[in-house]
Amino acid sequence: MGKIQIPVNLDNNTLLSLKKMFREVVMDAMEDFALLEDNTKPVLNKKEACDYLDISFNSLKKLEQAGLPVVNVDGLQLIRKIDIDNFLEKNRI
């Protein structure tokens, strides 16, 4: 299917408004991406692990019973992100 091009003439104010709008969209997307990057810590507490997996706490307990490794440091239970990823890969159907 061929491309159809429709010439459009826009005044400078409209062009500036469009540039500003696109710049804001790009900046918002970059901020969202930065937030995602910040949430990928190498070690997660159980709430963060639930958020990372998008599951409930009870579902996380089931994964632990199925062999998901949990690190216990002086009563603090942590889960390494790499262990979650490896566990999911190992149990992939």
N, C-alpha and C positions, 0 to 999 in steps of 0.2 A: 504494500500500500504506500503510495507516495505522500510526501509531506505537502501540506497546504500552508502557505505563508500569507498572512494578512498584515499589510503595513499599517502601523498605528503611529500617529504623531501625538506626542505628549509634550505639554509645556514643561518648563524647567521646574516649577513648583511640584507638579505631579511626579516627575522623575526623582526629585529630591525626597519626596514623601515615600515613594516606592523603595528607594535605596535605604532610607531610615527603617522602614518596616522590615526589609530583608535582613538588615544588619541586626535588628532586635531578635528576629527569629533565629539567626545563626548564633548570637550570643546566648540566648536561652538554651539552645541545643548544646552548646559547649558547656554551660553550667550544669545541665542535666548529666552530661557525660562525665564531668568532673565528680559529681556526687556519686555516680555509679563506681567510679574508680576508687573513691574514698571508702566505699562499702565493701571493697574486696580485700579486707584485712586478712593476713595469713592465719590468724587464730581468732575464733569466734566463741562468744559465750552461747549458751543454749538458745536464748531468745534470738540472737543474731543468726544462729544456724537455722532456726525455724524461718526467719525472714528470708535468708539466702535461698532456702529450699522452697519457700512459699507453702509451708505445711504447718499443722498444729503441733503443740507440744506433745500430745499423745502419739501422733505419727512419728515424731522424732524418737520417742521412747521405743516404738516398734523397730525403728531402724537400728537403734542401739542394741536391742535384743537380737537383731539379725546380724550383728557384727560390726556396726559402725564404731570405729575406735573413739574413745573419749579419754582425754588427758586429765588426770586428777592431780592438782597441785595444791596441797594443804587444804583440801576440802573444796577448792574451786574447780569446777568441771568445765573444761574447754574442749572445743573440737577444732582440729586443724582443717582449714578449707581444702587443702590438698587431699586429706583423708576422706572428706565428703565426696570430692570429685572422683577419687580412685574407687571408693565404695560404689558409687553410682555406675561407674564404667564397668566394674567387676560384675555387677548385678544386672547389667543391661540385657534385655531379652532380644 
